[in-house]
Amino acid sequence: MQPAVIAILLLSLLSVLTTLAGVLLALAPLAFGPALLIFAGVLWRWRYVSAASVSAAASIPFLVWLIERSLPVSAAALFIAAMVIIRHRTNIGRLLAGTENRFKG
């Protein structure tokens, strides 16, 4: 695959994920902070961006329910979490296989 095609695919994926994060921030701003802390903690401890993203996404429906107590917002948060996790399915496979690249920052 050509480098330009790969770059376009990566940018489109990033665009979708940042859009989902923006929607969450608008729907449940009080739950966004703890999810961001979970992301940072997992990234700091294990150095995998994908594991941090999946961990934060998996926590979002629970955080939204605990903080917002709104069924429609919780349902939207569950949908957002599912989309993020689905988008990371190849990363999850690499994590399980031990071939995922670590963050070097």
N, C-alpha and C positions, 0 to 999 in steps of 0.2 A: 504494500500500500504506500502511496506517495506521502511524503512528509506534510504537504499542504492539506491533504485529505485528513490525515491524523490530527493535525492542528485544528481543523474545522470541527471535527467530531468532539475533540476534547473541550473546545470552547462552547459548543452547544450543550454538552453535559454540564459544564460549569454554570452556564446560563440557567438551566433548569433547576439545578440545586440551589443557586442563590435566589432564584424566584421563589422557590418553596420556603426558604429561610425567611424571605421578606414577608410572605403571606403569614407565616407563623408569628413573626414579630408584630404584625398588624392585628392578628386575631387574639393573641395571648401574650402580650408583652411581659407580663410577670413570670411566665413560664420560660421565656426565652433565655433569661439570665442563668438559671440553674442548668438548662440544657447546654449553654455555652461553657459553663464550668465543668460539666461532665466531659464535653468535647476536649477542653484544655487538659483536664486531669488524665484522661486516657492517652492523649497525644504525648503528654509529658512523661508518663510512666512507660508506655510501650513503643512510642515513636512510630505508630502506624496511623496515618491520616484516615484511612478507610475504616479502621477499627474505631477511631474516635467519632467519625461521622455516623457509623451504624449505632454505636452506643448512645450517642446523643439523640439520634432519631428514635431509637427504641424507647428512650425515657420520656419523650415528648408527650405521648397520650396520657401517661400516668401523671406527669407534672401538670398538664393542662387540667386534668380532672381534679387533682388535689388543690390547685390554686384557683381555677376559674369556676368549677362546679357547674359547667354548662354542657349539656348533652350535645347540642349542635356544634359547639366549638371543639369539644372532645372528639366528635366524629370527624370533623375536618382535620384535627391533629392526627388522628389515626390514619386517615388517608395520606396526609403529608409524610408521616413516618413510613408507611408502606411504600410510597413512591421512592423515597430516599433509599430504603433498604433494597428495593428491586433494582434501582440504578447501580447499586454496589454489589450485585450478585457475582460478577466476575472477580471483584476484589475479595469478596468473602471466600470464593474458591481458592484464590491465591493465598489468603491467610491460612486456610485449612491445610493447604499443601506446603506451607512454609516458604513460598516463593515471592511473597509480597515485599516490595521495597519499603525500607524504613525512611522516615523523615530525617533529614540530616541537618536541620537548621539549628 
